Amino acid sequence: MAYCISKRSSCEKRKVGAVIGHVTEYEGFSEVKRPEDNVKFQVISSGYNEVPLGTDPCKFSEYEMCYRDHKKKELADKISHCPNCGEEIPKGIASDLKLISGYRCSKCKIDIANTYLPGGGHYSGKLLDICRALHAEEMAIIGLAGISKPNNGELVLYTTTFPCNLCANKIVAAGIKRIWYAEPYTMEESRNILVKAGVKMLKFEGVKSTAYFRLYA
């Protein structure tokens, strides 16, 4: 089942599927031909790696390629010299993502891509952190929450800090339509995800929690 649902993914890198089952007892599975024949086993949620509903898959987006590759190439286009020793990189290598990957500086011998491009040793965070897609496991977990969603009204998130892009993905997939936040968060990717999915973002105005108790004590 996990393998089959992975085929729904639009990811061009790796297609992953996940299934969550409710298991009350592990013993006895060998006594039946199929686990689902056992009343103590029930599949309750599943998921596959995909961008949140309401947003365009990478290959249908404005950059028409994996977003991580897009960001990697964006930085590679700006490199003309080795960031470590300053040695000039041969023309045509730096701007080509395939050629710069694995290229070692002729002078200091460092692997420029693995060291300085997104996900490398000297780059803030990991390349996976800026991926637009939810993982299969995340989608399956979010599906659990969807089991008890109310039929009327809307889901609203109240948060002290504006969501990062990883949380923005989950917010959209969970069906949350409105966010109230107190503190901003400087990450363009997260705002873009929410805007494209039609999530309304509202800045809290009033007495914040840090002063609330002092004011009303």
PyRosetta script that sets phi, psi and omega in degrees:
from pyrosetta import init, pose_from_sequence

init()
pose = pose_from_sequence("MAYCISKRSSCEKRKVGAVIGHVTEYEGFSEVKRPEDNVKFQVISSGYNEVPLGTDPCKFSEYEMCYRDHKKKELADKISHCPNCGEEIPKGIASDLKLISGYRCSKCKIDIANTYLPGGGHYSGKLLDICRALHAEEMAIIGLAGISKPNNGELVLYTTTFPCNLCANKIVAAGIKRIWYAEPYTMEESRNILVKAGVKMLKFEGVKSTAYFRLYA")
pose.set_psi(1, -42.4)
pose.set_omega(1, -179.8)
pose.set_phi(2, -63.8)
pose.set_psi(2, -41.1)
pose.set_omega(2, 179.6)
pose.set_phi(3, -65.8)
pose.set_psi(3, -42.5)
pose.set_omega(3, -178.6)
pose.set_phi(4, -63.2)
pose.set_psi(4, -44.4)
pose.set_omega(4, -177.4)
pose.set_phi(5, -71.1)
pose.set_psi(5, -22.4)
pose.set_omega(5, 177.6)
pose.set_phi(6, -63.1)
pose.set_psi(6, -24.2)
pose.set_omega(6, -178.7)
pose.set_phi(7, -67.5)
pose.set_psi(7, -15.5)
pose.set_omega(7, 179.2)
pose.set_phi(8, -78.5)
pose.set_psi(8, -14.2)
pose.set_omega(8, -177.7)
pose.set_phi(9, -68.0)
pose.set_psi(9, 142.4)
pose.set_omega(9, 177.2)
pose.set_phi(10, -97.5)
pose.set_psi(10, 1.7)
pose.set_omega(10, -178.1)
pose.set_phi(11, -62.8)
pose.set_psi(11, 134.5)
pose.set_omega(11, -179.4)
pose.set_phi(12, -91.2)
pose.set_psi(12, -4.9)
pose.set_omega(12, -179.3)
pose.set_phi(13, -94.2)
pose.set_psi(13, -56.6)
pose.set_omega(13, -177.9)
pose.set_phi(14, -154.2)
pose.set_psi(14, 132.8)
pose.set_omega(14, 178.6)
pose.set_phi(15, -101.4)
pose.set_psi(15, 123.7)
pose.set_omega(15, -175.6)
pose.set_phi(16, -125.3)
pose.set_psi(16, 141.3)
pose.set_omega(16, 176.7)
pose.set_phi(17, -125.9)
pose.set_psi(17, 152.9)
pose.set_omega(17, 179.4)
pose.set_phi(18, -144.9)
pose.set_psi(18, 145.8)
pose.set_omega(18, 179.1)
pose.set_phi(19, -132.8)
pose.set_psi(19, 136.1)
pose.set_omega(19, 175.9)
pose.set_phi(20, -111.5)
pose.set_psi(20, 125.6)
pose.set_omega(20, 179.1)
pose.set_phi(21, -115.0)
pose.set_psi(21, 149.5)
pose.set_omega(21, 175.4)
pose.set_phi(22, -96.0)
pose.set_psi(22, 113.4)
pose.set_omega(22, -175.2)
pose.set_phi(23, -118.1)
pose.set_psi(23, 120.9)
pose.set_omega(23, 178.9)
pose.set_phi(24, -98.1)
pose.set_psi(24, -15.8)
pose.set_omega(24, -178.4)
pose.set_phi(25, -159.6)
pose.set_psi(25, 129.8)
pose.set_omega(25, -179.5)
pose.set_phi(26, -86.7)
pose.set_psi(26, -28.5)
pose.set_omega(26, -178.8)
pose.set_phi(27, -70.2)
pose.set_psi(27, 144.5)
pose.set_omega(27, 176.0)
pose.set_phi(28, 103.4)
pose.set_psi(28, -10.8)
pose.set_omega(28, -179.7)
pose.set_phi(29, -62.6)
pose.set_psi(29, -30.1)
pose.set_omega(29, -178.7)
pose.set_phi(30, -74.8)
pose.set_psi(30, -11.4)
pose.set_omega(30, -177.5)
pose.set_phi(31, -88.5)
pose.set_psi(31, -10.3)
pose.set_omega(31, 178.3)
pose.set_phi(32, -121.3)
pose.set_psi(32, 155.1)
pose.set_omega(32, -177.2)
pose.set_phi(33, -71.7)
pose.set_psi(33, -35.7)
pose.set_omega(33, -179.9)
pose.set_phi(34, -126.5)
pose.set_psi(34, 136.4)
pose.set_omega(34, 179.2)
pose.set_phi(35, -56.7)
pose.set_psi(35, -34.7)
pose.set_omega(35, -177.5)
pose.set_phi(36, -69.6)
pose.set_psi(36, -14.0)
pose.set_omega(36, 176.1)
pose.set_phi(37, -74.7)
pose.set_psi(37, -16.1)
pose.set_omega(37, 179.6)
pose.set_phi(38, -86.3)
pose.set_psi(38, 123.4)
pose.set_omega(38, -176.9)
pose.set_phi(39, -66.6)
pose.set_psi(39, -11.0)
pose.set_omega(39, 179.7)
pose.set_phi(40, -89.7)
pose.set_psi(40, 6.2)
pose.set_omega(40, 178.7)
pose.set_phi(41, -128.7)
pose.set_psi(41, 126.0)
pose.set_omega(41, -178.8)
pose.set_phi(42, -145.3)
pose.set_psi(42, 127.4)
pose.set_omega(42, 175.1)
pose.set_phi(43, -77.2)
pose.set_psi(43, 125.8)
pose.set_omega(43, -177.4)
pose.set_phi(44, -118.8)
pose.set_psi(44, -12.8)
pose.set_omega(44, 178.1)
pose.set_phi(45, -162.7)
pose.set_psi(45, 155.8)
pose.set_omega(45, 177.6)
pose.set_phi(46, -151.4)
pose.set_psi(46, 165.4)
pose.set_omega(46, 180.0)
pose.set_phi(47, -165.1)
pose.set_psi(47, 165.8)
pose.set_omega(47, 177.7)
pose.set_phi(48, -142.6)
pose.set_psi(48, 157.0)
pose.set_omega(48, -177.5)
pose.set_phi(49, -71.5)
pose.set_psi(49, 123.7)
pose.set_omega(49, -174.8)
pose.set_phi(50, -164.8)
pose.set_psi(50, 153.8)
pose.set_omega(50, 174.7)
pose.set_phi(51, -68.0)
pose.set_psi(51, 155.5)
pose.set_omega(51, -178.4)
pose.set_phi(52, -58.5)
pose.set_psi(52, 147.6)
pose.set_omega(52, 177.0)
pose.set_phi(53, -57.8)
pose.set_psi(53, 139.0)
pose.set_omega(53, -178.8)
pose.set_phi(54, 97.3)
pose.set_psi(54, -9.2)
pose.set_omega(54, 177.5)
pose.set_phi(55, -116.8)
pose.set_psi(55, 155.0)
pose.set_omega(55, -175.5)
pose.set_phi(56, -80.7)
pose.set_psi(56, 135.1)
pose.set_omega(56, 172.3)
pose.set_phi(57, -57.4)
pose.set_psi(57, 154.2)
pose.set_omega(57, -175.0)
pose.set_phi(58, -51.9)
pose.set_psi(58, -44.4)
pose.set_omega(58, -175.3)
pose.set_phi(59, -70.4)
pose.set_psi(59, -14.4)
pose.set_omega(59, 177.1)
pose.set_phi(60, -107.9)
pose.set_psi(60, 7.9)
pose.set_omega(60, -179.2)
pose.set_phi(61, -86.3)
pose.set_psi(61, -177.7)
pose.set_omega(61, -177.7)
pose.set_phi(62, -66.0)
pose.set_psi(62, -23.4)
pose.set_omega(62, -179.8)
pose.set_phi(63, -97.9)
pose.set_psi(63, -8.7)
pose.set_omega(63, 171.4)
pose.set_phi(64, 53.1)
pose.set_psi(64, 35.5)
pose.set_omega(64, 177.7)
pose.set_phi(65, -162.4)
pose.set_psi(65, 170.3)
pose.set_omega(65, 177.0)
pose.set_phi(66, -52.9)
pose.set_psi(66, 130.6)
pose.set_omega(66, -176.8)
pose.set_phi(67, -60.9)
pose.set_psi(67, -36.1)
pose.set_omega(67, 178.8)
pose.set_phi(68, -65.8)
pose.set_psi(68, -41.0)
pose.set_omega(68, 176.6)
pose.set_phi(69, -65.2)
pose.set_psi(69, -36.9)
pose.set_omega(69, 178.5)
pose.set_phi(70, -60.5)
pose.set_psi(70, -46.5)
pose.set_omega(70, -179.8)
pose.set_phi(71, -68.9)
pose.set_psi(71, -34.4)
pose.set_omega(71, 178.9)
pose.set_phi(72, -67.3)
pose.set_psi(72, -43.4)
pose.set_omega(72, 179.2)
pose.set_phi(73, -68.5)
pose.set_psi(73, -36.2)
pose.set_omega(73, 179.4)
pose.set_phi(74, -58.1)
pose.set_psi(74, -42.3)
pose.set_omega(74, 178.3)
pose.set_phi(75, -75.6)
pose.set_psi(75, -37.6)
pose.set_omega(75, 179.9)
pose.set_phi(76, -62.0)
pose.set_psi(76, -34.2)
pose.set_omega(76, 179.8)
pose.set_phi(77, -63.5)
pose.set_psi(77, -23.5)
pose.set_omega(77, -176.9)
pose.set_phi(78, -89.9)
pose.set_psi(78, -8.6)
pose.set_omega(78, -176.7)
pose.set_phi(79, -92.4)
pose.set_psi(79, 120.2)
pose.set_omega(79, 175.8)
pose.set_phi(80, -120.6)
pose.set_psi(80, -17.7)
pose.set_omega(80, 179.0)
pose.set_phi(81, -133.1)
pose.set_psi(81, 154.7)
pose.set_omega(81, 177.9)
pose.set_phi(82, -62.8)
pose.set_psi(82, 123.4)
pose.set_omega(82, -178.8)
pose.set_phi(83, -65.0)
pose.set_psi(83, -17.2)
pose.set_omega(83, -177.0)
pose.set_phi(84, -87.7)
pose.set_psi(84, -49.2)
pose.set_omega(84, -175.5)
pose.set_phi(85, -117.5)
pose.set_psi(85, -11.3)
pose.set_omega(85, 178.0)
pose.set_phi(86, 90.1)
pose.set_psi(86, 0.2)
pose.set_omega(86, 179.6)
pose.set_phi(87, -63.4)
pose.set_psi(87, 135.6)
pose.set_omega(87, -178.3)
pose.set_phi(88, -68.9)
pose.set_psi(88, 135.9)
pose.set_omega(88, 177.6)
pose.set_phi(89, -88.8)
pose.set_psi(89, 132.4)
pose.set_omega(89, -179.4)
pose.set_phi(90, -51.5)
pose.set_psi(90, 139.4)
pose.set_omega(90, -178.9)
pose.set_phi(91, -60.6)
pose.set_psi(91, 139.2)
pose.set_omega(91, 178.8)
pose.set_phi(92, 95.7)
pose.set_psi(92, -19.0)
pose.set_omega(92, 180.0)
pose.set_phi(93, -86.1)
pose.set_psi(93, -49.0)
pose.set_omega(93, -175.6)
pose.set_phi(94, -60.4)
pose.set_psi(94, -38.8)
pose.set_omega(94, -176.0)
pose.set_phi(95, -83.4)
pose.set_psi(95, -6.9)
pose.set_omega(95, 179.6)
pose.set_phi(96, -103.0)
pose.set_psi(96, 114.5)
pose.set_omega(96, -175.0)
pose.set_phi(97, -59.8)
pose.set_psi(97, -38.1)
pose.set_omega(97, -178.9)
pose.set_phi(98, -70.4)
pose.set_psi(98, -37.4)
pose.set_omega(98, -177.8)
pose.set_phi(99, -76.7)
pose.set_psi(99, -38.0)
pose.set_omega(99, -178.7)
pose.set_phi(100, -70.9)
pose.set_psi(100, -26.9)
pose.set_omega(100, 177.5)
pose.set_phi(101, -69.5)
pose.set_psi(101, 116.1)
pose.set_omega(101, -179.1)
pose.set_phi(102, 91.0)
pose.set_psi(102, -3.9)
pose.set_omega(102, 179.7)
pose.set_phi(103, -73.5)
pose.set_psi(103, 132.4)
pose.set_omega(103, 177.5)
pose.set_phi(104, -109.0)
pose.set_psi(104, 136.3)
pose.set_omega(104, 179.8)
pose.set_phi(105, -59.1)
pose.set_psi(105, 134.1)
pose.set_omega(105, -177.5)
pose.set_phi(106, -68.5)
pose.set_psi(106, -17.8)
pose.set_omega(106, -177.5)
pose.set_phi(107, -98.6)
pose.set_psi(107, -57.1)
pose.set_omega(107, -175.9)
pose.set_phi(108, -98.1)
pose.set_psi(108, -6.4)
pose.set_omega(108, 173.2)
pose.set_phi(109, 68.1)
pose.set_psi(109, 15.2)
pose.set_omega(109, 178.7)
pose.set_phi(110, -81.8)
pose.set_psi(110, 151.9)
pose.set_omega(110, 175.1)
pose.set_phi(111, -82.6)
pose.set_psi(111, 101.9)
pose.set_omega(111, -172.3)
pose.set_phi(112, -61.4)
pose.set_psi(112, -45.4)
pose.set_omega(112, -177.3)
pose.set_phi(113, -62.3)
pose.set_psi(113, -48.0)
pose.set_omega(113, -176.6)
pose.set_phi(114, -72.1)
pose.set_psi(114, -17.8)
pose.set_omega(114, -177.2)
pose.set_phi(115, -97.1)
pose.set_psi(115, -39.3)
pose.set_omega(115, -171.2)
pose.set_phi(116, -117.9)
pose.set_psi(116, -18.7)
pose.set_omega(116, 178.8)
pose.set_phi(117, -80.4)
pose.set_psi(117, 166.7)
pose.set_omega(117, -177.4)
pose.set_phi(118, -48.6)
pose.set_psi(118, 129.8)
pose.set_omega(118, 179.9)
pose.set_phi(119, 93.2)
pose.set_psi(119, -6.0)
pose.set_omega(119, -179.0)
pose.set_phi(120, -82.8)
pose.set_psi(120, 178.6)
pose.set_omega(120, -175.4)
pose.set_phi(121, -63.5)
pose.set_psi(121, -32.1)
pose.set_omega(121, -176.7)
pose.set_phi(122, -104.7)
pose.set_psi(122, 9.3)
pose.set_omega(122, -178.0)
pose.set_phi(123, -101.4)
pose.set_psi(123, 141.3)
pose.set_omega(123, -178.2)
pose.set_phi(124, -66.3)
pose.set_psi(124, 121.3)
pose.set_omega(124, 178.8)
pose.set_phi(125, 79.1)
pose.set_psi(125, -170.0)
pose.set_omega(125, -180.0)
pose.set_phi(126, -117.2)
pose.set_psi(126, 155.4)
pose.set_omega(126, -179.3)
pose.set_phi(127, -60.2)
pose.set_psi(127, -35.0)
pose.set_omega(127, -179.2)
pose.set_phi(128, -65.0)
pose.set_psi(128, -25.7)
pose.set_omega(128, -176.9)
pose.set_phi(129, -63.4)
pose.set_psi(129, -26.4)
pose.set_omega(129, -176.3)
pose.set_phi(130, -99.5)
pose.set_psi(130, 6.1)
pose.set_omega(130, 177.3)
pose.set_phi(131, -61.7)
pose.set_psi(131, 139.0)
pose.set_omega(131, -177.4)
pose.set_phi(132, -80.7)
pose.set_psi(132, -16.0)
pose.set_omega(132, -171.9)
pose.set_phi(133, -91.2)
pose.set_psi(133, 149.1)
pose.set_omega(133, 168.7)
pose.set_phi(134, -81.5)
pose.set_psi(134, 146.1)
pose.set_omega(134, 176.3)
pose.set_phi(135, -75.2)
pose.set_psi(135, 160.1)
pose.set_omega(135, -179.3)
pose.set_phi(136, -58.5)
pose.set_psi(136, -40.8)
pose.set_omega(136, -179.6)
pose.set_phi(137, -64.4)
pose.set_psi(137, -38.9)
pose.set_omega(137, 179.2)
pose.set_phi(138, -64.3)
pose.set_psi(138, -42.7)
pose.set_omega(138, 180.0)
pose.set_phi(139, -62.7)
pose.set_psi(139, -39.5)
pose.set_omega(139, 179.9)
pose.set_phi(140, -66.9)
pose.set_psi(140, -40.0)
pose.set_omega(140, 178.7)
pose.set_phi(141, -66.2)
pose.set_psi(141, -41.8)
pose.set_omega(141, 178.0)
pose.set_phi(142, -63.2)
pose.set_psi(142, -33.8)
pose.set_omega(142, 178.5)
pose.set_phi(143, -62.2)
pose.set_psi(143, -28.5)
pose.set_omega(143, 177.7)
pose.set_phi(144, -63.7)
pose.set_psi(144, -40.7)
pose.set_omega(144, 179.8)
pose.set_phi(145, -66.9)
pose.set_psi(145, -30.4)
pose.set_omega(145, -178.3)
pose.set_phi(146, -69.0)
pose.set_psi(146, -15.4)
pose.set_omega(146, -177.9)
pose.set_phi(147, -64.2)
pose.set_psi(147, -35.5)
pose.set_omega(147, -175.3)
pose.set_phi(148, -110.7)
pose.set_psi(148, 23.9)
pose.set_omega(148, 179.1)
pose.set_phi(149, -66.4)
pose.set_psi(149, 139.8)
pose.set_omega(149, 176.7)
pose.set_phi(150, -70.4)
pose.set_psi(150, 153.6)
pose.set_omega(150, -178.4)
pose.set_phi(151, -82.2)
pose.set_psi(151, -19.8)
pose.set_omega(151, -179.9)
pose.set_phi(152, -123.0)
pose.set_psi(152, 169.2)
pose.set_omega(152, -178.4)
pose.set_phi(153, 76.6)
pose.set_psi(153, -162.3)
pose.set_omega(153, 179.7)
pose.set_phi(154, -146.9)
pose.set_psi(154, 158.5)
pose.set_omega(154, 177.9)
pose.set_phi(155, -87.6)
pose.set_psi(155, 130.1)
pose.set_omega(155, -178.4)
pose.set_phi(156, -122.9)
pose.set_psi(156, 134.7)
pose.set_omega(156, 178.2)
pose.set_phi(157, -107.6)
pose.set_psi(157, 128.9)
pose.set_omega(157, 174.5)
pose.set_phi(158, -110.8)
pose.set_psi(158, 124.4)
pose.set_omega(158, -176.4)
pose.set_phi(159, -141.3)
pose.set_psi(159, 147.3)
pose.set_omega(159, -179.1)
pose.set_phi(160, -74.1)
pose.set_psi(160, -28.3)
pose.set_omega(160, -179.7)
pose.set_phi(161, -129.0)
pose.set_psi(161, 140.2)
pose.set_omega(161, 179.2)
pose.set_phi(162, -55.3)
pose.set_psi(162, 137.3)
pose.set_omega(162, -174.7)
pose.set_phi(163, -63.9)
pose.set_psi(163, 147.6)
pose.set_omega(163, 172.3)
pose.set_phi(164, -78.4)
pose.set_psi(164, 176.3)
pose.set_omega(164, -176.9)
pose.set_phi(165, -67.9)
pose.set_psi(165, -31.8)
pose.set_omega(165, 178.7)
pose.set_phi(166, -66.1)
pose.set_psi(166, -40.8)
pose.set_omega(166, 178.0)
pose.set_phi(167, -73.6)
pose.set_psi(167, -33.7)
pose.set_omega(167, 178.9)
pose.set_phi(168, -60.4)
pose.set_psi(168, -41.0)
pose.set_omega(168, 177.0)
pose.set_phi(169, -57.2)
pose.set_psi(169, -45.4)
pose.set_omega(169, -177.5)
pose.set_phi(170, -70.5)
pose.set_psi(170, -35.4)
pose.set_omega(170, 179.1)
pose.set_phi(171, -61.2)
pose.set_psi(171, -45.7)
pose.set_omega(171, 179.9)
pose.set_phi(172, -66.0)
pose.set_psi(172, -46.1)
pose.set_omega(172, -178.0)
pose.set_phi(173, -65.8)
pose.set_psi(173, -29.1)
pose.set_omega(173, -179.6)
pose.set_phi(174, -79.9)
pose.set_psi(174, -7.6)
pose.set_omega(174, 177.8)
pose.set_phi(175, 85.9)
pose.set_psi(175, 16.9)
pose.set_omega(175, 177.5)
pose.set_phi(176, -74.4)
pose.set_psi(176, 130.2)
pose.set_omega(176, -173.0)
pose.set_phi(177, -109.4)
pose.set_psi(177, -7.7)
pose.set_omega(177, -176.6)
pose.set_phi(178, -147.8)
pose.set_psi(178, 138.0)
pose.set_omega(178, 179.6)
pose.set_phi(179, -127.8)
pose.set_psi(179, 129.0)
pose.set_omega(179, 169.8)
pose.set_phi(180, -107.4)
pose.set_psi(180, 124.4)
pose.set_omega(180, -179.6)
pose.set_phi(181, -131.3)
pose.set_psi(181, 151.3)
pose.set_omega(181, -178.7)
pose.set_phi(182, -97.2)
pose.set_psi(182, -47.8)
pose.set_omega(182, -177.9)
pose.set_phi(183, -109.9)
pose.set_psi(183, 138.1)
pose.set_omega(183, 178.5)
pose.set_phi(184, -73.5)
pose.set_psi(184, 165.5)
pose.set_omega(184, 178.0)
pose.set_phi(185, -141.0)
pose.set_psi(185, 120.3)
pose.set_omega(185, -172.4)
pose.set_phi(186, -81.0)
pose.set_psi(186, 79.2)
pose.set_omega(186, 175.7)
pose.set_phi(187, -143.1)
pose.set_psi(187, 106.8)
pose.set_omega(187, -175.0)
pose.set_phi(188, -61.8)
pose.set_psi(188, -36.5)
pose.set_omega(188, -177.6)
pose.set_phi(189, -58.9)
pose.set_psi(189, -42.4)
pose.set_omega(189, -177.3)
pose.set_phi(190, -66.4)
pose.set_psi(190, -42.5)
pose.set_omega(190, 179.0)
pose.set_phi(191, -64.3)
pose.set_psi(191, -39.8)
pose.set_omega(191, 180.0)
pose.set_phi(192, -62.3)
pose.set_psi(192, -41.3)
pose.set_omega(192, 179.5)
pose.set_phi(193, -60.1)
pose.set_psi(193, -46.2)
pose.set_omega(193, -176.7)
pose.set_phi(194, -69.8)
pose.set_psi(194, -40.6)
pose.set_omega(194, -179.7)
pose.set_phi(195, -62.7)
pose.set_psi(195, -47.1)
pose.set_omega(195, -177.7)
pose.set_phi(196, -65.9)
pose.set_psi(196, -25.6)
pose.set_omega(196, 180.0)
pose.set_phi(197, -91.2)
pose.set_psi(197, -0.4)
pose.set_omega(197, 177.4)
pose.set_phi(198, 76.9)
pose.set_psi(198, 22.6)
pose.set_omega(198, 177.9)
pose.set_phi(199, -82.0)
pose.set_psi(199, 129.0)
pose.set_omega(199, -179.2)
pose.set_phi(200, -83.5)
pose.set_psi(200, 128.6)
pose.set_omega(200, -178.4)
pose.set_phi(201, -111.0)
pose.set_psi(201, 123.9)
pose.set_omega(201, -175.4)
pose.set_phi(202, -124.5)
pose.set_psi(202, 127.0)
pose.set_omega(202, 179.4)
pose.set_phi(203, -82.9)
pose.set_psi(203, 125.3)
pose.set_omega(203, 179.2)
pose.set_phi(204, -67.5)
pose.set_psi(204, 135.1)
pose.set_omega(204, 176.1)
pose.set_phi(205, -127.8)
pose.set_psi(205, 124.9)
pose.set_omega(205, -178.2)
pose.set_phi(206, 149.3)
pose.set_psi(206, -161.9)
pose.set_omega(206, -179.6)
pose.set_phi(207, -78.1)
pose.set_psi(207, 116.7)
pose.set_omega(207, -179.4)
pose.set_phi(208, -78.3)
pose.set_psi(208, 164.3)
pose.set_omega(208, -175.2)
pose.set_phi(209, -59.2)
pose.set_psi(209, -31.5)
pose.set_omega(209, -177.8)
pose.set_phi(210, -64.9)
pose.set_psi(210, -25.1)
pose.set_omega(210, -178.5)
pose.set_phi(211, -112.3)
pose.set_psi(211, -9.4)
pose.set_omega(211, -173.4)
pose.set_phi(212, -57.0)
pose.set_psi(212, -52.6)
pose.set_omega(212, -175.8)
pose.set_phi(213, -69.3)
pose.set_psi(213, -30.6)
pose.set_omega(213, 176.3)
pose.set_phi(214, -68.4)
pose.set_psi(214, -36.4)
pose.set_omega(214, -176.5)
pose.set_phi(215, -74.4)
pose.set_psi(215, -38.7)
pose.set_omega(215, -174.7)
pose.set_phi(216, -104.2)
pose.set_psi(216, 8.3)
pose.set_omega(216, 178.5)
pose.set_phi(217, -67.5)
pose.dump_pdb("model.pdb")
